[in-house]
Amino acid sequence: MRRTVLLIGFILLFAGVIFSQPPELPERVKKRVETFRIWKLTEFLDLTDEQAASFFPRYNALRKEQERLREEHLAAEDSIRMLLDKKGNDDELKSLCNRLLENRQAVSELKINFFNECSEFLTTEQQAKLMIFEEQFRREVSGMIRDIRKERRKPFNKEGRR
């Protein structure tokens, strides 16, 4: 029952994204996904108002920094691909590989620092839930999108319904 309610909420939240023509701008879609993420995270962690006031500024800063690091990572990967295609020199490749490794280390350190900060105001159970949330959220959203796409592929009947 709960999954059904969440699916309906998700469909309503993303109906414009899924059925609009032309598709929405990526930034608008990102904002909707982030809104859904925050709602699910608040529900999953069962945050009090005080905890939410401490948690979300830090969480939003984490997400922003993760996005910046992800963009750096993608840029370095693209540069590596171009150098490999052009048979670039080893020094440049080594430098880019080091950049990627440093980027991955920065992502890890960022997460560790975030979890350490959260230990000040989250219970141990909430910290454990936080550690598994992202992957669980990603799987849930992927499943919902898959269900919606499957529904869209169904042919219309005589009444114009799927």
Buried (B, 14 or more C-beta within 10 A) or exposed (E): EEEEEBBEBBBEBBEEBBEEEEEBEEEEBEEBBEEBBBBBBBEBBEBEEEBBEBBBEBBEEBBEBBEEBEEBBEEBBEBBEEBEEEEBEEEEBEEBEEBBEEBEEBBEEBBEEBBEBBEEBBEEEBBEBBEEBEEEBEEBBEEBBEEBEEEEEEEEEEEEEE
